[in-house]
Amino acid sequence: MKLKSTLSCAMVASVASITFMSGAANAQTYKIDPNHTYPSFAADHKGLSFWRGKFNKTSGSITLDRAAKTGTMQVTIDANTIDFGMEKMNAHAKSKDMFDVAQFPSISYKGTSMQFEGDKLVAVDGELTLLGVTKPVRLVVNQFKCIQDAMSKREICGADASAEIKRTDFGLDYAVQYGFAPEVRLSIQVEAAKVE
């Protein structure tokens, strides 16, 4: 009886090991293309209009196993590349009033879990670090597609994602006392190429 139990345990461990190795073998890594990736945002201005801006330099990688419907992502944004289309506003946004880029030169997002509906990627759960504060943020994936690129001859994936955060949760509370709403809408367009 003891031998039978030992053999059963060994078989279960072997199957689990093979399954894990098979799953790991299907995971692909994609390097984010900084020329086609632009996180952007819309922030309230006194309830009258929205200031829109983007970050011009982003790097990172995505690991994706479409068969197992799992994946992770690591994204780093250069906070110093914030761009409102107006130099005066850019300079103010980089100051201690807002992003304080001298002390916090980067913003990061670590996606730890991907949610699928069938074969369609619909959301990423992870953590956003801004001004040294880390909070959970879910990205809603509005569009996701992978193709064999005719120009580069490599597989590339692209997505359009969105989220809403409260900037005050991260300590970015500039002008809230003057009636500026703390809610910020995020929009992320991203493309990434498969690492061969």
Sequence and secondary structure as in RCSB ss.txt:
>XXXX:A:sequence
MKLKSTLSCAMVASVASITFMSGAANAQTYKIDPNHTYPSFAADHKGLSFWRGKFNKTSGSITLDRAAKTGTMQV
TIDANTIDFGMEKMNAHAKSKDMFDVAQFPSISYKGTSMQFEGDKLVAVDGELTLLGVTKPVRLVVNQFKCIQDA
MSKREICGADASAEIKRTDFGLDYAVQYGFAPEVRLSIQVEAAKVE
>XXXX:A:secstr
 HHHHHHHHHHHHHHHHHHHHHHHHH EEEEE GGG EEEEEEEETTTEEEEEEES EEEEEEEETTTTEEEEEE
EEEGGGEE S HHHHHHHHSTTTT TTT  EEEEEEEEEEEETTEEEEEEEEEEETTEEEEEEEEEEEEEEEE T
TTSSEEEEEEEEEEEEGGGGT  TTGGGT   EEEEEEEEEEEE  
